[in-house]
Amino acid sequence: MTDITMNLNPMQREAVMHTEGPLLILAGAGSGKTTVLVNRIAYMISEKNVSPYNILAITFTNKAANEMKTRIAKLFDGAIYDMWVSTFHSACVKILRRGIQRLGYDASFVIYDTTDTQTVLKDCLKELALSDKNFPPRAVLAQISKAKDDMQSPQAFARVYDSDFRMSRIAEIYELYQKKLKANNALDFDDIISNTVLLLSENPDLLEYYQNKFKYILVDEYQDTNNAQYKLISLLAGKHRNLCVVGDDDQSIYKFRGANIRNILDFEKEFPDAKVVKLEQNYRSTQTILNAANHVIANNRGRKGKKLWTDGDSGDKVLIYRAENEHDEGRFIAGEIEKMVASDSRSFSDFVVLYRTNAQSRVLEEMLLRQGIPYRVLSGLRFYDRKEIKDLIAYLRLIHNQSDNISLKRIINEPKRGIGDVTVGRAEDIANAEGKSIFEVIANADRYSELLRASVKLIDFTQCIQRLCAEKGKYSITDFVSRVLDETGYTMPLMLENSVEAQGRLENLKEFLSVAAEYEKSAEAPSLEDFLEGVSLISDIDNYDEQQEAVVLMTIHSAKGLEFPVVFLAGLEEGLFPGTRSIGDEAEIEEERRLCYVALTRAKQKLYITNTFCRMLYGSTTYPRPSRFLLEIPAELTEASGKRMSFSERSAQASASAQILGSTKPRLFDSIAKSTKSGLFDAFDVRKQTQANLDFAAGDRVMHKKFGEGKIIAATPLGNDVKLEIQFDTVGTKNLMAMFANLKKL
């Protein structure tokens, strides 16, 4: 037994020592996959006499690549030269520098980032006389990116969508976009991979050279590869077939970025002689936490199957807290952190709060602030620092005070109105010379020769602000904020863009409506001035040093690859996690379940899961059921906490909240029986309701007391209930839960 394999467990050792032929390492969370990769490379060099020159190790981040290089160097008391340890993009750039001339580029090509590519695309739209409102640049770039991932040229793309008017226009944009990139001797990030695949596919001599060079290939996080990356690896490994891929199908959570889980699930189809090694021993979490995660992920059908275990302690039970609302949820989390820091001598950096959507962070941040607990938001800005929220606040401040030049300059061209920086600069110079606000100057832009060309746009903008200023006392704060978003046109480009990022921004803007609604509920005499003052205090007080000990707040997607002693998983509710868009789509539910699995396995020692009886999110109040993922954790692994409200108390709370918010009568929400979660929730067993209440199907005609007659478009089973999408004859489409809709079949 060599020193290299001495400290490895049996399965890790097997993965390290199997050097010839295809190898699939299914590495569970916290199972030491980086250790295996590093030791496998060291074993090949020291024991199998493999030249570092013949090894290619691919990771997804520069940080991971640098860590691997450092650890390998330590094993050999120095750097290992001639070995490629890099990201996909870095490796491909090296290949392209040596051969891209064959594709008509110069080896000195430049790489355009997102801002550069958007500029190129906007030039394409202008040249083709197409509106960026009808063809939002980010949305079009997303379509082009997908085409490149599928190795689809502009000509092939055009053939596929020849009969689709919109997509055929995008094909024209795609073709011109590529021409402009080539004219500038530039590649975008997708080109780096796709052009490498194209170069190797069309040039057998180059392919043979790199196949002989990279006799041994290792790929980390294989479950996150997209189609183009898969094709690249298949080409390079095609001759010697010494391909080792490491990944975890249960942690494939980047479908929205183009990751294809089939790459890892179908590895054995491409390589029937592949050896499969499962790393199931976990070195991170307690057995209780692992058992909870194992039970959840076992409900997915599309997986290889493995079961994490540890020889460590069983640990504490998973604590489930059922909060009255999102504020109670935040207070509980802050209180538990405060208690553990005081009594268990933990540092604030031991804690992470994970959530499904960025909009959830707002209340969590406020509760931590109130308790004086330092925190930082990773892989995302704090709620009030996000661009769309700052823009909206700037609009409100300008409406309140037209002398606010800072707010005006921020949003005068948000959304795009064709008012450029040069024009604003000229207006500011005039304002400074005359001792006026910029708003006063641009409101009379037709009087200044310097502003005549843009005078119509400038005056239109000021008139919009003046109209809103005149209306601010006529509406509630919540309704006024909605009106500002509508009148200024701020949300329209985001809706047209229809991208993941744009959807997140829209959700954050909707969440700001929750801020306004909560303010109105608590204020004695609500006013825009008072509201803005309160928002400013929340935003300005949060000046912390990022180097200090602090609780971490982040989305679950951002947490992959990290671990924390104590994890709080907030908002485990149907409609939030899993999200509404996933319900009814089994593939999407499985993606959400994998995301839940990732969240659970971030915890090392203690795991908390929270949800609410009542939650205000995106400006609306809902009464959610506990997430199906929570119910998949056996009761014996959990411990219940939180107020156990009786059915009558919950009904009263729901009705009171609905009356305050002016909403329709809310649904009842707690459908979990004692037998399903012993001791966790109070007994209101919807299964005692007559099954006739659930006997609905698509196509049925029904009568609702308030909405009248309608036709059921879709009926989706949801827990113990059925979610109905109904097209009513007079009020349009509504989503109702069958149990409580009190519908009558016609």
Disulfide bonds with the S-S distance in Angstrom:
none
